[in-house]
Amino acid sequence: MIVTVTANPSVDRTISLDAPLARGHVQRAAAVTNQPGGKGINVARAVHGAGLRTLAVLPAGPSDPLRIQLEATGLPHRSVPIDQPVRTNLTIAEPDGTTTKVNEPGPGLSAGELARLTDLVAAVAADARWVALCGSLPPGVPDDWYAAVTARLHAGGHRVSVDTSGPPLLAIAGARPDLLKPNAFELAELIGGDGASLEAAAEAGDLTPVQSAASALAARTGGAVLTTLGAAGAVLTTAEGSWFATPPQIRVRSTVGAGDSSLAGYLIAEHRGASPEDRLRTAVAYGSAAAALPGTTPPDPTDLDLAGVHVRPLS
């Protein structure tokens, strides 16, 4: 089973436009969707669609709209009740695939609510092959919460993947997670340098800066590093080596949640015993498929173009 933890979940509202966004003007929406969201929930939805056992763990009250949406999707989940409603995140999607996001901060968690969430994660991890800690932390939650949870899970013999940014990301490296999934900007946060330069170099075909930074991070954590590079593809770095994958040709509809689907693809392939190359191939196929779908819709296996992903080792 793959357990995901979303400490700051959301209802994801996507407004699709049929013309470029014009600031300061009135525009009509071509379509509006509301979906359960948050990085861990996105990962769990993709894993569930692949037919693997999964469980999404999150804080939300029993009558929260997010819980109602999760029930409608059939996604297995457990929640810690909280008094405040889950946040709503707004995405504006333009016809060329450009997305603009406005994220609410989310409700704060009391010390008691956070303790119950931590205990629930530890309890459900007993039957998990992976526990994925995903996304931002709610207001008031200590920056090192992911690090503390990782240490507790490692003490129980569980493997942990982490996908976050900012202070929680800076605090996690010392906890030595088994898998980190940064993008170029998050990789630069951890190692130093400029994320835009890393991504631009990769787009130009120079993977040395990304490979060097990811190798330094993998040496620090002792685990794998899956670095997503947007349209350029992704690099997987492990103790055995590094590989680069380019994505298939797609028509981009929404990049929101594409990185989450990449993480899901990696975990799905690893769960099935795939080689590092095929884990990376599946990760990129899932991320690309997600970008071709509206809103935060998770891809299922029928959406994948595995043959269109090209993987090669990096020296």
Disulfide bonds with the S-S distance in Angstrom:
none
